[in-house]
Each structure stands twice: as C-alpha cells, then as structure tokens.
Amino acid sequence: MPVPDLEKTLQRYLEAVQPLVNPAQYAKVEELTKKFLDGEGPELQLKLLERQMKMKNWVGSKTIAMFFLLGFFKVFYSSNLRAFKLSLE
C-alpha cells in the first residue's frame, strides 16, 4: 500500500471537515492544516516514505495495535454491530 500524498490527504481532510463545522471553525482548521503543511508535515511524510521503502506494510502491526489499544476505534463500541452483520449477509 503506497503512502498517500500529503497535500491530497490534507485537501481531502478539509473537504471532509467543512460540512461539519461553522465558518469560523473551518478557518481555524484551514489555518492549522496550512501550518502543518508548512511545518512538520513534510518531515513526517518523508519518514513515512522511508518506512515504506524498508517495509512491505508501512502501516505495520505496531500502528494497528496502537489504534486498538489507545482507543482510536471507539466508534466500534457504540456501533450497531448487529446491523453491520446483517449488511454482510
């Protein structure tokens, strides 16, 4: 799986956030996104690209474990898993 392009990812992020916030909040999100793009974003992107060259799966099992252990998937706890199961049948 290739590392997604940083600028395209940030643009998609802004497009996803825009309908969820008011104009003042969106302006702040835009400002922070630009700050990230002009600051640490490219350095972090480079680290991901280097990791991609060294590993078959740059996401890696540690990253996946972190998402589960630190609770980044809290939505699963409050989701209707029965409806999910029915949609798979």
C-alpha positions as CSV (number, residue, x, y, z in Angstrom):
1,M,0.0,0.0,0.0
2,P,1.6,3.3,-1.0
3,V,1.9,6.3,1.3
4,P,-0.8,8.8,0.4
5,D,0.3,12.2,-1.0
6,L,0.4,14.7,1.9
7,E,-1.3,17.6,0.0
8,K,-4.0,15.4,-1.4
9,T,-4.7,13.9,2.0
10,L,-4.9,17.3,3.7
11,Q,-7.2,18.5,0.9
12,R,-9.5,15.5,1.5
13,Y,-9.4,16.2,5.2
14,L,-10.5,19.8,4.7
15,E,-13.3,18.7,2.3
16,A,-14.5,16.2,5.0
17,V,-14.4,18.7,7.8
18,Q,-16.1,21.6,6.0
19,P,-19.7,20.4,6.3
20,L,-19.2,19.6,10.0
21,V,-18.1,22.9,11.3
22,N,-19.1,26.6,11.1
23,P,-17.1,29.1,9.0
24,A,-15.0,30.3,12.0
25,Q,-14.1,26.8,13.0
26,Y,-13.3,25.9,9.4
27,A,-11.0,28.9,9.1
28,K,-9.1,27.7,12.2
29,V,-8.9,24.1,10.8
30,E,-7.6,25.6,7.5
31,E,-5.0,27.6,9.3
32,L,-3.8,24.6,11.3
33,T,-3.7,22.5,8.2
34,K,-1.6,25.0,6.4
35,K,0.7,25.3,9.4
36,F,1.1,21.5,9.4
37,L,1.8,21.5,5.6
38,D,4.4,24.3,6.0
39,G,5.9,22.9,9.2
40,E,6.3,19.3,10.4
41,G,4.1,17.7,7.7
42,P,6.7,17.2,5.0
43,E,9.2,15.8,7.5
44,L,6.7,13.3,8.8
45,Q,5.7,12.4,5.3
46,L,9.4,11.8,4.5
47,K,9.6,9.4,7.5
48,L,6.6,7.5,6.2
49,L,8.2,7.3,2.7
50,E,11.4,6.0,4.2
51,R,9.4,3.5,6.3
52,Q,7.6,2.4,3.1
53,M,10.9,1.6,1.4
54,K,12.0,-0.6,4.3
55,M,8.8,-2.5,5.0
56,K,6.2,-4.4,3.0
57,N,3.4,-2.8,5.0
58,W,4.5,0.7,6.1
59,V,1.5,1.0,8.5
60,G,2.8,-2.0,10.4
61,S,1.4,-4.1,13.2
62,K,2.5,-1.7,15.9
63,T,0.5,1.1,14.4
64,I,-2.6,-1.1,14.1
65,A,-2.1,-2.2,17.7
66,M,-1.8,1.4,18.8
67,F,-5.1,2.3,17.2
68,F,-6.9,-0.5,19.1
69,L,-5.1,-0.2,22.4
70,L,-5.3,3.6,22.6
71,G,-9.0,3.6,21.6
72,F,-8.9,5.3,18.3
73,F,-11.7,2.9,17.2
74,K,-14.2,3.9,19.9
75,V,-16.9,4.1,17.2
76,F,-17.0,0.3,17.2
77,Y,-18.0,0.2,20.8
78,S,-21.1,2.4,20.1
79,S,-21.9,1.0,16.7
80,N,-24.8,-1.3,16.0
81,L,-22.8,-4.5,15.2
82,R,-26.0,-6.4,14.5
83,A,-26.8,-4.1,11.6
84,F,-23.2,-4.4,10.4
85,K,-23.5,-8.2,10.5
86,L,-26.8,-8.1,8.6
87,S,-25.3,-5.9,5.9
88,L,-22.6,-8.6,5.3
89,E,-25.1,-11.4,4.9
